[in-house]
Amino acid sequence: MKIYTKTGDKGYTSLIGGVRVPKYHLRIEAYGTVDELNSYIGLIRDSEILESYREILKEIQDRLFTIGSVLASDPEKAKMKVPDLQLSDIELLEREMDRMNNFLPELKHFILPGGMVSASHCHIARCVCRRAERIAVHLSEESFVDEKVIIYLNRLSDYLFVLARKLCYDDGIDDIVWIPRL
């Protein structure tokens, strides 16, 4: 199978279900941003982090492929079965955040992204995740989007924030607090 098909050379692509849309279509923007997010998650996974974090991040990458499939499907025309997101996927993120938060100091200030490279990558991924969420919400106003997709992306951005803090904590690095100039 060749990677290139030449079917997108005129600026259009196909959704699952066969409908052709311009490459700037909101649905394409949504799953393209999820793909970008997945790449950043891979970068975090390839960092010097604990294996337990890598395992969760691999699970997250699998779920992001699920979300990409859902977003790439035309809800009116797709007859092909795509994987589905489940409530347990969201609950996993919540459990992991609760577990990590048990170790972290209480947040009393906003914190600046940074501290170490892997934490900075988490913050970048968090920002991309928030963008993916905003695009999915926008798409949901004009076409069906499973609400679990939006909830998952919301929880995932929170998870990435907590993971950034926990990675720093594990390495003995304090949060970089933001103290506004007044």
Backbone bond lengths (Angstrom), bond angles and torsions (degrees), N, CA, C in turn:
res aa  C-N    CA-C-N  psi(-1)  N-CA   C-N-CA  omega(-1)  CA-C   N-CA-C  phi
1 M - - - 1.445 - - 1.522 109.53 -
2 K 1.306 117.31 129.63 1.451 121.68 177.91 1.522 109.72 -82.71
3 I 1.324 115.23 146.65 1.467 120.94 176.81 1.520 110.12 -71.84
4 Y 1.306 116.70 -40.39 1.459 118.63 -178.21 1.526 110.47 -91.82
5 T 1.338 114.92 138.73 1.470 120.60 -178.49 1.522 111.80 -116.93
6 K 1.325 116.46 -17.56 1.466 124.20 -177.78 1.530 112.84 68.61
7 T 1.335 117.98 2.67 1.472 119.88 -179.01 1.521 112.12 -77.29
8 G 1.321 117.55 -13.39 1.453 120.37 -179.94 1.516 114.05 -102.34
9 D 1.319 116.11 8.77 1.468 120.12 -174.90 1.526 114.08 -65.67
10 K 1.297 118.03 -18.35 1.468 121.39 -178.95 1.529 112.16 -100.64
11 G 1.348 116.51 10.44 1.457 119.46 175.86 1.515 115.13 91.13
12 Y 1.325 117.12 13.18 1.464 121.85 178.11 1.516 109.46 -121.89
13 T 1.317 115.02 154.02 1.458 121.02 177.09 1.521 108.50 -141.52
14 S 1.329 116.07 166.37 1.466 120.82 -178.39 1.516 111.14 -104.33
15 L 1.309 114.49 138.56 1.458 120.89 170.43 1.520 108.42 -85.33
16 I 1.326 117.29 163.81 1.460 120.33 171.38 1.526 105.40 -64.27
17 G 1.299 116.49 122.30 1.462 121.83 -173.52 1.516 110.56 118.00
18 G 1.363 115.92 -12.10 1.450 120.52 172.44 1.513 117.43 94.25
19 V 1.322 117.85 -11.08 1.459 120.05 -179.25 1.525 109.07 -67.61
20 R 1.332 116.82 132.96 1.463 122.47 177.89 1.525 108.57 -94.64
21 V 1.312 114.84 133.08 1.460 121.22 -179.96 1.526 108.68 -135.50
22 P 1.342 116.41 157.17 1.467 118.28 175.89 1.527 110.32 -65.43
23 K 1.317 115.91 150.11 1.462 120.05 -176.77 1.521 113.31 -65.96
24 Y 1.319 117.46 -13.55 1.458 120.09 176.77 1.532 111.62 -92.10
25 H 1.328 118.27 2.90 1.464 122.93 179.93 1.528 110.07 -55.78
26 L 1.311 116.17 143.94 1.460 121.82 -178.07 1.534 112.29 -56.76
27 R 1.316 117.68 -35.91 1.464 120.73 178.70 1.534 110.32 -65.38
28 I 1.320 117.08 -38.87 1.468 121.00 178.30 1.532 109.18 -68.34
29 E 1.330 116.25 -42.22 1.463 121.06 177.59 1.530 110.08 -59.70
30 A 1.334 116.97 -39.53 1.468 121.29 -179.13 1.525 111.36 -64.40
31 Y 1.336 117.27 -53.00 1.470 116.16 -176.80 1.522 112.12 -76.49
32 G 1.322 117.63 -23.06 1.463 119.98 173.89 1.522 111.40 -67.40
33 T 1.312 116.80 -38.23 1.465 120.86 178.12 1.519 110.38 -69.98
34 V 1.322 117.49 -36.82 1.469 120.89 175.26 1.530 109.69 -63.66
35 D 1.322 117.66 -37.74 1.464 121.69 177.18 1.535 110.37 -64.80
36 E 1.325 116.28 -42.55 1.469 120.87 176.43 1.534 110.03 -59.95
37 L 1.318 116.20 -45.17 1.461 121.53 177.69 1.530 110.43 -58.48
38 N 1.326 116.64 -44.67 1.455 121.05 -179.01 1.530 110.62 -60.32
39 S 1.322 116.78 -37.12 1.465 120.53 178.23 1.524 111.14 -65.57
40 Y 1.326 116.98 -40.43 1.469 119.51 176.35 1.522 111.73 -65.82
41 I 1.325 116.30 -37.20 1.474 119.29 176.50 1.530 109.35 -61.51
42 G 1.331 116.78 -40.32 1.470 120.60 176.35 1.519 111.61 -60.46
43 L 1.320 116.78 -39.08 1.463 121.25 177.62 1.524 110.49 -62.81
44 I 1.320 117.00 -42.85 1.469 120.28 177.51 1.527 109.83 -63.91
45 R 1.318 116.03 -43.24 1.473 120.76 -179.61 1.518 111.80 -60.64
46 D 1.323 116.76 -31.44 1.462 121.10 -179.28 1.525 113.06 -83.51
47 S 1.336 117.07 -0.83 1.461 121.69 178.38 1.523 110.16 -77.23
48 E 1.309 114.86 170.43 1.467 121.00 175.90 1.527 108.38 -78.73
49 I 1.336 115.42 82.72 1.461 121.55 -180.00 1.522 108.80 -129.51
50 L 1.308 115.73 167.18 1.463 120.34 -179.82 1.533 111.19 -63.79
51 E 1.310 115.32 147.92 1.467 121.20 178.98 1.536 111.17 -58.81
52 S 1.317 117.73 -35.46 1.470 120.09 -179.84 1.533 110.72 -61.91
53 Y 1.330 117.75 -37.05 1.464 120.62 175.86 1.526 110.13 -68.27
54 R 1.316 116.31 -40.82 1.474 120.27 179.17 1.525 111.30 -59.52
55 E 1.331 116.34 -40.47 1.466 120.20 -179.34 1.529 111.30 -63.66
56 I 1.321 116.52 -43.94 1.474 120.16 178.42 1.527 109.52 -65.12
57 L 1.313 117.32 -42.49 1.471 120.54 -179.87 1.521 111.48 -63.80
58 K 1.326 117.26 -34.79 1.475 120.45 175.88 1.520 109.90 -64.60
59 E 1.328 116.71 -41.91 1.463 121.63 176.83 1.539 109.85 -61.72
60 I 1.317 116.46 -42.44 1.461 120.96 177.90 1.532 110.23 -61.98
61 Q 1.323 117.34 -42.79 1.462 119.73 178.70 1.529 111.24 -61.25
62 D 1.315 116.22 -39.65 1.471 119.88 176.28 1.531 110.40 -61.04
63 R 1.335 116.80 -44.20 1.462 120.06 179.46 1.530 111.42 -66.39
64 L 1.320 117.59 -34.00 1.461 119.69 177.58 1.527 111.23 -66.96
65 F 1.332 117.43 -32.49 1.471 119.43 173.00 1.522 110.19 -66.04
66 T 1.324 116.49 -38.36 1.466 120.74 175.27 1.525 109.95 -60.24
67 I 1.321 116.54 -48.54 1.465 120.90 179.76 1.523 110.32 -61.29
68 G 1.322 117.16 -41.96 1.463 120.43 177.17 1.518 111.76 -58.75
69 S 1.329 116.81 -41.70 1.474 121.08 178.33 1.518 111.27 -63.87
70 V 1.326 115.80 -42.75 1.465 120.49 179.38 1.532 110.00 -62.59
71 L 1.326 115.90 -45.70 1.469 119.87 -178.09 1.530 112.54 -71.06
72 A 1.334 117.42 -25.48 1.464 121.19 -179.64 1.526 112.17 -83.30
73 S 1.311 117.07 -3.04 1.463 121.61 -178.17 1.514 111.17 -95.45
74 D 1.307 115.36 135.44 1.462 119.94 172.67 1.527 106.74 -77.02
75 P 1.334 117.64 114.20 1.462 119.53 -173.92 1.527 114.12 -63.02
76 E 1.337 117.95 -22.20 1.465 120.22 -179.82 1.528 112.97 -90.51
77 K 1.331 117.26 -26.60 1.466 119.03 -171.08 1.529 114.79 -115.27
78 A 1.315 117.98 -20.76 1.466 119.80 -175.22 1.520 110.46 -69.36
79 K 1.316 115.29 124.05 1.464 120.74 176.48 1.527 110.63 -105.97
80 M 1.328 115.19 -12.79 1.455 120.31 179.97 1.530 109.76 -72.90
81 K 1.309 116.26 137.21 1.468 121.05 178.15 1.523 108.51 -75.05
82 V 1.332 115.50 126.67 1.459 120.70 175.48 1.521 108.12 -112.72
83 P 1.335 117.16 155.27 1.466 118.81 178.86 1.525 110.35 -59.85
84 D 1.319 115.79 156.02 1.463 117.48 179.58 1.519 110.90 -120.46
85 L 1.293 114.01 152.63 1.451 122.77 176.88 1.524 107.14 -85.93
86 Q 1.323 116.69 144.35 1.453 120.02 -178.17 1.528 110.45 -122.91
87 L 1.292 115.76 158.05 1.454 121.72 177.80 1.526 110.65 -56.49
88 S 1.318 117.41 -34.44 1.469 121.12 -179.78 1.529 111.48 -63.69
89 D 1.330 118.30 -25.64 1.466 121.26 176.95 1.526 110.29 -67.82
90 I 1.310 116.19 -40.15 1.463 121.70 177.62 1.530 109.50 -69.10
91 E 1.318 116.33 -42.44 1.465 121.23 -179.40 1.522 111.83 -62.67
92 L 1.337 117.73 -33.88 1.461 120.97 177.08 1.530 110.13 -60.27
93 L 1.318 117.01 -45.87 1.466 120.57 179.04 1.533 110.48 -61.38
94 E 1.324 117.01 -42.36 1.464 120.87 -179.80 1.529 111.24 -64.37
95 R 1.329 116.63 -42.69 1.478 120.16 178.76 1.523 110.89 -63.11
96 E 1.321 115.97 -42.77 1.466 119.81 -179.72 1.522 111.40 -65.35
97 M 1.325 117.18 -39.90 1.468 119.57 176.97 1.526 110.56 -64.11
98 D 1.315 117.01 -44.14 1.466 120.80 178.95 1.528 110.18 -60.05
99 R 1.318 116.28 -43.20 1.474 120.69 -179.44 1.532 110.27 -62.09
100 M 1.335 117.05 -47.48 1.466 119.96 -178.98 1.520 111.34 -66.85
101 N 1.324 116.78 -39.15 1.467 120.53 -178.59 1.514 112.79 -63.85
102 N 1.342 117.87 -23.51 1.463 120.55 176.92 1.525 112.07 -60.78
103 F 1.326 117.39 -24.17 1.460 122.26 -178.09 1.529 112.84 -96.77
104 L 1.316 116.60 -22.88 1.462 120.95 -170.10 1.523 112.33 -85.12
105 P 1.339 116.03 145.52 1.460 118.36 173.80 1.521 110.28 -65.80
106 E 1.335 114.82 151.81 1.455 120.32 179.34 1.530 109.80 -61.15
107 L 1.322 115.32 139.23 1.465 120.14 177.26 1.525 109.20 -78.20
108 K 1.320 115.57 123.87 1.460 120.14 177.54 1.521 111.31 -119.57
109 H 1.319 116.57 -8.15 1.463 123.02 -179.46 1.519 107.94 -141.10
110 F 1.317 115.45 161.26 1.457 118.85 165.83 1.522 106.53 -66.69
111 I 1.339 115.76 151.13 1.462 117.93 177.35 1.518 109.33 -118.06
112 L 1.326 114.12 151.02 1.457 120.87 177.87 1.523 108.94 -87.38
113 P 1.325 117.71 141.08 1.460 119.79 175.69 1.530 110.23 -60.62
114 G 1.311 115.75 140.44 1.456 120.06 176.84 1.504 111.79 134.98
115 G 1.319 114.45 -161.24 1.456 121.50 -178.93 1.517 111.74 111.72
116 M 1.308 115.61 -43.24 1.463 122.68 176.93 1.530 107.39 -163.67
117 V 1.311 117.13 161.20 1.463 120.85 -172.38 1.527 111.80 -60.04
118 S 1.321 118.28 -46.16 1.471 119.16 -177.80 1.526 111.42 -63.92
119 A 1.328 117.54 -36.60 1.471 120.29 177.02 1.523 110.42 -67.42
120 S 1.328 116.98 -39.84 1.469 120.21 177.31 1.521 110.81 -61.95
121 H 1.323 117.34 -39.36 1.469 120.64 176.00 1.521 110.92 -63.26
122 C 1.322 117.33 -36.90 1.471 120.61 176.09 1.521 110.40 -62.27
123 H 1.318 116.81 -41.49 1.468 119.84 -179.89 1.529 111.38 -66.91
124 I 1.322 117.20 -38.55 1.468 119.49 176.37 1.526 109.45 -63.54
125 A 1.327 116.42 -45.91 1.471 120.63 178.81 1.525 110.45 -60.94
126 R 1.328 117.61 -38.48 1.460 122.27 178.11 1.525 110.60 -60.18
127 C 1.317 116.66 -43.19 1.471 120.60 179.51 1.524 111.15 -66.44
128 V 1.325 117.58 -41.68 1.471 121.28 177.18 1.523 109.51 -64.18
129 C 1.331 116.52 -38.80 1.465 121.20 178.75 1.521 110.76 -63.10
130 R 1.310 117.52 -42.36 1.466 120.88 177.67 1.531 110.34 -62.57
131 R 1.335 116.64 -38.73 1.469 119.52 177.32 1.527 110.05 -65.12
132 A 1.331 117.04 -43.09 1.468 120.56 177.56 1.525 110.74 -59.26
133 E 1.325 115.99 -41.14 1.466 120.55 178.10 1.529 110.64 -62.71
134 R 1.338 117.19 -45.57 1.470 120.12 -179.79 1.526 111.19 -61.27
135 I 1.321 116.34 -41.15 1.468 120.06 -179.89 1.526 110.12 -67.35
136 A 1.328 117.21 -41.20 1.466 120.68 178.89 1.524 110.97 -63.67
137 V 1.324 117.10 -39.37 1.471 120.62 176.92 1.526 109.55 -63.87
138 H 1.322 117.25 -44.59 1.462 121.56 178.13 1.533 109.95 -59.51
139 L 1.334 116.40 -46.88 1.466 121.06 179.01 1.531 110.61 -59.85
140 S 1.336 117.21 -38.06 1.471 120.78 -177.76 1.527 112.23 -65.06
141 E 1.320 116.85 -18.74 1.463 119.75 178.11 1.518 112.49 -78.50
142 E 1.334 116.82 -16.61 1.465 118.94 179.29 1.527 113.99 -120.22
143 S 1.336 116.96 -11.71 1.452 120.53 -178.80 1.530 108.16 -154.02
144 F 1.317 116.60 159.03 1.459 119.76 -178.46 1.530 111.08 -66.69
145 V 1.339 115.45 130.51 1.456 123.60 170.47 1.521 106.11 -134.18
146 D 1.312 116.74 125.60 1.461 121.05 178.33 1.532 108.63 -55.52
147 E 1.324 116.89 128.02 1.464 120.03 -177.11 1.522 112.39 -61.41
148 K 1.338 118.07 -24.75 1.462 120.47 177.95 1.526 111.30 -64.35
149 V 1.319 117.89 -28.75 1.468 121.69 176.69 1.529 109.25 -62.59
150 I 1.302 116.79 -48.10 1.464 121.46 -178.37 1.523 110.40 -66.72
151 I 1.327 117.10 -42.51 1.465 121.05 178.93 1.525 110.00 -63.48
152 Y 1.332 117.00 -43.55 1.469 120.67 -179.33 1.524 110.37 -60.86
153 L 1.317 116.77 -46.41 1.464 119.79 -179.55 1.531 110.89 -63.04
154 N 1.321 116.67 -37.50 1.461 120.52 177.18 1.526 110.72 -62.66
155 R 1.327 117.38 -47.88 1.469 121.23 179.72 1.523 111.00 -66.33
156 L 1.327 116.13 -37.12 1.462 119.22 -178.32 1.524 111.20 -63.75
157 S 1.316 117.28 -39.76 1.469 118.00 178.34 1.531 110.06 -64.15
158 D 1.325 117.16 -38.61 1.467 120.09 175.20 1.524 111.13 -63.29
159 Y 1.335 115.82 -43.21 1.466 120.81 178.97 1.527 110.67 -58.64
160 L 1.320 117.04 -44.00 1.463 120.88 -178.34 1.532 111.00 -64.60
161 F 1.328 117.28 -35.71 1.461 121.18 175.75 1.532 110.11 -63.49
162 V 1.327 116.24 -48.26 1.467 120.51 -178.88 1.532 109.87 -65.50
163 L 1.326 117.04 -40.31 1.466 120.11 178.86 1.528 110.52 -61.53
164 A 1.326 117.83 -41.94 1.469 120.68 178.02 1.531 110.14 -57.49
165 R 1.314 116.08 -46.15 1.463 120.19 179.08 1.530 111.30 -63.63
166 K 1.336 115.88 -41.49 1.474 119.59 -177.11 1.526 111.08 -68.81
167 L 1.322 117.78 -37.54 1.461 119.91 177.43 1.527 110.62 -61.15
168 C 1.328 116.61 -42.99 1.466 120.38 176.62 1.531 110.43 -64.04
169 Y 1.321 116.04 -45.80 1.469 120.84 -179.70 1.528 110.27 -57.73
170 D 1.335 116.69 -45.23 1.465 121.15 -179.86 1.526 111.87 -58.86
171 D 1.337 116.66 -30.54 1.468 121.33 -179.82 1.531 112.65 -97.05
172 G 1.338 116.99 10.16 1.455 120.33 177.10 1.522 114.16 74.39
173 I 1.334 116.74 23.22 1.462 121.45 -178.99 1.520 108.67 -102.63
174 D 1.318 116.38 125.45 1.463 121.54 179.22 1.520 110.62 -73.37
175 D 1.343 116.09 153.26 1.462 121.21 171.41 1.524 108.79 -55.86
176 I 1.301 116.79 143.98 1.461 121.90 173.95 1.522 106.05 -92.96
177 V 1.311 115.57 99.22 1.467 119.73 -174.01 1.522 110.79 -78.24
178 W 1.316 114.30 147.97 1.455 120.76 175.56 1.523 107.31 -97.61
179 I 1.290 115.33 118.63 1.466 121.78 175.63 1.532 105.20 -112.73
180 P 1.332 116.56 106.29 1.466 118.45 -175.83 1.528 112.69 -67.40
181 R 1.319 115.44 142.67 1.471 120.87 172.65 1.506 108.40 -74.90
182 L 1.263 117.54 127.81 1.466 121.11 178.72 1.506 110.19 -120.84
